[in-house]
Amino acid sequence: MNSKRVIVSKFGGAENLQLVEEVIPEPRADEVRIKILTAGVSLADILMREGVHPESLFRRTPFSLGWDIVGTVDKLGDKVLSTNRWTIGDTVAALPIVGGYAQYLCLPSSQLVSVPSGLDAAEAVSMVLNYTTAYQMLNRCAHIRFGERILVHGAAGGVGTALLQLGKLTGLDMYGTCSHSKEKVVSELGGKPIDYKSVDFVQEVFRLTEDGVDAVFDGIGTKSLLRSYKTLRNRGRLVGYGFGSMTKVRRRKRYQIISNILNWVNVFALNLLPYRRKVIPYSIQTLKKRRPDWFREDLGVLLNLLKQGKIKPIIAARMPLNEAAKAHELLEKGSVMGKIVFICNL
């Protein structure tokens, strides 16, 4: 039996994404084979395709992208069979980091999280990377409190919309940078939009708030981090995540990596200043390795909130695997609101 997956044939542009057909993988003794229903498309995938994401620096092509998946248990390894933890047909979610752009994937059984029945697979997969990132930055990093004031960069994107929805549940006063065309979405999610193309967001934050914000969530990186820091009130927290700005410099990979490292060093140095403000880096894969129990717990909370109808992700598009290049091009243009999802087993 054969299955399809999308590979990165070589680092570079979206044209290097290729759909291949090969023998369906067999699970090892401690693994579960998953029939993938949906896989998320993220900026991290684009950075890995370009070869500038830390997770791709020691990886050789060809390989398959795909950080987040939802699927059904299709086959159990010998050791998994004896545990009775999973059964054929169970719906599960996982954060494999690579391999998700496929119809089937084998993963260690310990990496799987149960998905409640009845959920839309495209909405459920949005919980795995985007909403878990948002939830952990709010609660594990910034330790946000009811009524606090936050600034969300890229507020109409996958993580940005998740931050706004979760922040609204927590009763936060929220501001979000976005383009003019996306202001309505940000407003509907409870944020006050700031058109970063027409105004200086630092000046606008102080015009709207007088004294700044309690927390900033910045996935843009590089120069914006220092400017985001300036918007913080006393005891404010700047949470930096992702490497969004690196998508714009395909031909200067080494320079950009070094530039980002040096910029982060400068930003961390701000923690030494006596302003009682804190800079906190966030990496979902790093925290998951350190505290896998947190990842399982937090994703479980989010799936239950989705089941209860308290959050609802914005799905920008549902696309088949053979349109992987088109999906990446759409995301790179910056016009996407919400999350692009692959429907894998069409």
N, C-alpha and C positions, 0 to 999 in steps of 0.2 A: 504494500500500500504506500502511495506517495503523498507528500504534502508540499505546500508552497511556503516560501518565506522570502523576505526582502533582505538583500545583503548590500553592504557598502563595499563595492568592488575596489575602490581606492579612496583615500581621503580627498575631499574637495567638495564640488557642488552637487546639487540635487540630481544632476544627470548621472552621477555615479551610483545611484540606487537601482538595483536590478532585482527583478522577480525571478527566483529559481525554483525548480521542482526537484525533490530528492526523496529518498526513502524516509518514511516516518520514523522518528527517533524512538529508541527503546529505553525505558527507565532503568537506572541502576537499582541495586537492592534497597537503598534508602530514599529513592526518588518516586515522584508521582508524575505520570504523563498527563498534561493538561491539554484539552482541546480548547484553544483560545477563541473566545467569543468576541472580545474587544481588546484593543491595545491603544493606549494614549499616544498622542503626538505632542512633543514638548520642545522647548528651546534647547533643553539638554541634549536631545537627539540631534538637533542641528549642529550643536557645538561638537558632539562626538563624531558626526559625519565629517566635519571640517578637520577633526584631529586636534582641536584646541581645548577640549574639556579634559580636566585631570584624569577622568576615568578612561580616556582614549589614549593617553600618552604612552602607555605600555602595552597597547593592544595592536595586533597586526590585522590587516585586512586579508581576506574578506571576513566580515562578521555581520551579525544582524543587530539592528538597533531595537529599542523598545524597553523603556523603563517600567511601565505599569501595564498590568494585564488583569482581565477577569475571564474565567473560563470554567469548564466543568472537568471533574476528574474522569480521565479516560482509561487509565491503566495504573496499577500499583506495583511497585517493586516488591521483591520477596520479603524484605524486612518490614516494609510498611503494612503488608498484608496481615502480619501477626499482631499489629498494634490496635487494629480496629478503629484507628483515629479517623480515617477517611474511607469513604465507600464510592464506588463508581456512580457518577451522576451528581455528586456534590458540587455546588457552585463555590468557587474559591477566588481569592484575589491574591496578587503577589507583586513585589517590586524587584524584578530580576535585574534591572539596569540594562542588560543586553538580552537579545533573543525574543523580545515581545512581538516584533513584526513577523509573525509566523502563524501557521494554522495549528501547530502542535509544539509544545515545549516541555522538557523534563526538568523538574526542580526538586531539591530536597523537601521532604514533607514538612519540615520545621519552618519553611519559608512561607507557607500558605496560611491565609486567614479566611475563615468561613464567611460567606456572603449570605445574608438573609434571603429567603425565597421571595419571589415576586418583584424584585428590583429590576429596573431596566439596566442592561449590562453596560450601556454607554454611560449612563449616569453613575453607576457603581464604580467604573474604572476611573472616573474623575476624582473619586475619594482617595485613591491610592497614592498618587503623587501630589496633585495640586492641593487637595483639601488637607491631606496630612501635613504637607509643608506649611500651609497656612495655620492649621491648628497648633502645630508644635512651635511655630515662631511666636504665636500669641501667648501660649500657655507654658511651654517649656523654656523659652528664651526670654521673652519680654515680661512674663508673669503679669499679664495685663489685668487691670481691675475695672470693675464697673464704673462707667462714667468718664473714663480717661479719654484723651484726645489722641487720635493717630493719623498719620499720613501714609498713604499707600501709593507707591509708584506703580505705573502700569495697571491702573485700577480696573480696566476693562478686560484684562487678560485672564488666563486660566487661574493663576494663583491670586491675582488681584481681586477677581470677583469672589473667590473663596474667602479671602480676608474680609471683604465687606459683608458677606452673608454671615460669617461667624461672628464678626464684630458687632453686627446688629443684634444678634442673639445675646451678646454680652452687654448691650446698652452703651456702646462706645459712641463718641462724637468723632465722625470720620471725614477725612478729606482725601481725595484721590486725583492724582495726575492722569491725564488722558488727552487725546486729541479732541477737537471740537465735535467731530462726528460721533463720538462715543459718550458724550456728556449725559445723554438721556439714560443710558444703561447704568452709569455710575449713580445718578440721582435715584433711579428706581431701586437700587440696592441699598440706599440709605447713606450714600456718600455725597459730599459737596465737591463737585468736579472742579479741577483746576486745569485749564488748557495750557499745557506746558509750552506749546508752540507760540502762544501770543503773549504770555506773561512770564516773568521770572518767578518760579515756584517758591523761592525763599521769601521774596518780598510779599507774594500773595498770601502765604501762610500767616505772616505777621499782620497783614492787613485784615485778614479774616478772624484771627484769633487774639491779636495783640501781643501775646507772650509765647507763642509757639505751641508745640505738641509734646505729648508724653512719650510717644514712640513713632519711629519711622521704619517702614519695611521697604528696603531698597534692593531690587533685583537687577537694576541697571548697571551698577558698578562703576569703577574707575572714578572719573571726576565728580559724578553725582554724589558719591558717598560723602565727600567733604562738605558739599553744599547741603546735603541732608542733615548732617551733624549740626549745622548752624540753625536749623529749625527747632532744635530740642529745647525744652524747658529744663529747669533744674531737676535733676534725677531722671532725666529722659534717657531712653534706650534706642540706639540705632541697630537694627538687625539687618545685616547684609547677607544676601543669598544669591546663588546662581552667578552666571558670568555673561549677562545679557549683552553687554556692549561688545563682546568679542565676536558676535555674528557679523559685524560690519567690517572686519579687517582680514578677509580671507588670505590675502597675499602677504601679510606681515605676521604670520603665526608666532614665530619665536619672539619678535619684538613685543607683540601684544601680551604674551604670557609673562615676560619679564616686567613689562609695564604694569600689569595687574598686580603682580607680586609686590613690586615696590610701592604701589599705591596702597595696598592693604597694610603694608608695614607702616606707612605714614598715618593711615587711619587708626591703626591699633595704638600708635603713639599718643593719640588723643586721650586714651584712657589714663595717661599719666598726668594730664592737666587737672587742676583743682576745681573743675566745674561740676563735679558730681554727676557727670553724664557717662554713659557706658556704651561701648561698641561691642556688638555680639555677632560673631559669624555663625551662619547656620548652613549645615549640609545634611540633607535627609539621609544619605547613605552612610555618612560618618556616625550620626546619632543612632541609626538603626544597628550598626555594628556594635556600638558601645552599649546600647540599651534596646535590644530586640523586643523586650517585654513592653516598652513604651510604644513601639511601632504597632504591635498587635493590639494593645489596649486602645490607642488613639484611633486607629483605623476602625476598630470595632465600634467605638463611640460614634464616629462619623457615619458609618453604614446604618447604624440605628437611627441617627438623626434624619438620614435620607429616607429610611423606611417610615418614619413618623411624619414625613412631609415638612420638616422644619427647615430643611435646606434643599435647594434644587439647582444643580449645576447648569450653566448655560452651555449647550452643545452647539459649537459653531458649525460643524459638518460631520456627517457620517460617511466614510469613504471606504472603498475596497482596497485591499493591499496593492493591487496593480496601479493605484493612483498615488503611490507613496511620494514620488517626485513632485506631483502637483500639490500634495498636502504640505510638503516642506516649503515650496515656493510661496504658498499662501501665508504660512506662518512667518516667513522671512519678510514679507512685505509689511507686516505690522498692522494689517487691516482686520485681523481676526478678533472677534469678541467671544470669549469663552474658550472651549477646548475642542480641538479636532480629534476625532476618534476613528480608528480603523475597525470595520466589521470584518473579522478575519476569515470566518468559515462560510463565505458566500458560495 
